[in-house]
Amino acid sequence: MKIKLDENIPRRLVDVFAEAGHDVDTVVNQGLAGHPDAAVWQSAQQSGRFFVTQDLDFSDARRFKPGTHQGILLVRLRDPGRQALRERLEDLFRTEEVNAWKGCFVVVTARKTRVVRP
């Protein structure tokens, strides 16, 4: 899966996802850190990448209707510290069939994963 990590996702996850066989890019590596959400979103879509973020601006499933984009994973942890975030995403990508999430709107919390399919 082609993935783009938002600037609010630890860059240490690039290696974790790459080792799992994913093609990973980041907003920071692309020079888009601090840019408007619209520019970040457009970049992810133009490059065909599933977007991983904690940014609530991407939380409206009506605006980001499944099937109209490459996919979004919105991470909503009560304690979003770097270590907790890394552990949850590592576990998620190790235990879930994330390749099936293309075009989906996915919300993950500490205990649940909700996948809205096209």
N, C-alpha and C positions, 0 to 999 in steps of 0.2 A: 504494500500500500504506500502511496505517496502521501506524506504528512508534512504539514507546516505547523510548527509550534509558535504560539504567540509569545510576546516578550514576557508575559507573566507566568510562563512555564519554565521550570529549571532547565538550563541548557545541558545539564548532565544527562538528561533523558535522551539526548540525541544518540549517544552511544548505545544505550539500552535498546532503543527502538531499532537502530541500525543493525545491532547484533541479532535481533529477531527477524531480520530480513526486510525491514522497511526502508524506503528512500525518504530521508528526513532533511528538511530545511527549516530554518528559523527566521522569524521576523528580524531578529538582531543581525544575523548573518547577511540578510538581504539589504540591510541598511534602512529598514523601515521602522525601527524603534522610535516611538514618539510621534509617528505619523497618524493621521486620522484613521479611524476604524474602516472607513470606506476604502481607503487605499490598501490597507492590509487585506481586507476581504477580497478586493479585486485581484490582488496579486495571488492569493491562494487559489482563487477560482481559475484564473488564467493559466496557472501552472498545473491545474488538475489535482490539487492537494486537499486532503481531509484536514480540517482546521481544528486544532486543540487549543482551548482557551479557558480562562476563568472570568473573562470580561462579560458582565451582565448585559452589555449592549448587544450581545449575540444570543440572548435568552428567549427571544420571542419566536416560537415555532411557527406562528402565522406569517411573520415577516420572512423567516428562513424556512419556508415550507419544504418538507422532505421531498426529494426528487428534483428540486430546482437548483441544486448545488452539489458539490463534491462530498459534502458531509461536514458536520460540526460535532465536536465533543466538548460539551460545557461541563467543567469540573466545579462542583459546589461542595467544598468541604467546610465543616464547622470550624476546624483548625487548619487553615491552608498554609501552614509552615512548609518550608522547602522539603524537609524530610518526610512529612506526612504526605505531601503531594507526590513526591517521588515514589514512595512505597505504594500508594494507592494506584498510580498509573502503571507502575511495573507489574503489580498484581493483575490489574485489569488486562493489560496487553499479553500477559502470560496465560490467563485463564479464559478469556473471552475470544470468540471468533470475530475479531475486529475487522477482518477483511470483508465481512458481510455487511459492514456499516456504510459502505459507499452510498452517498445520497441520503443518509439518515440524519436525524437530529437526535443526538444522544446526550443525556444528562446523567452524570455520575455523582453520587454522594459517597460518604464513608461506607455505607452499607448496601446501597442499591444502585442499579444501573437501569435506566429507562431508555428504550430505543423506540423512536417513532420512525416507522418505515414509510417510504413513498406509497 
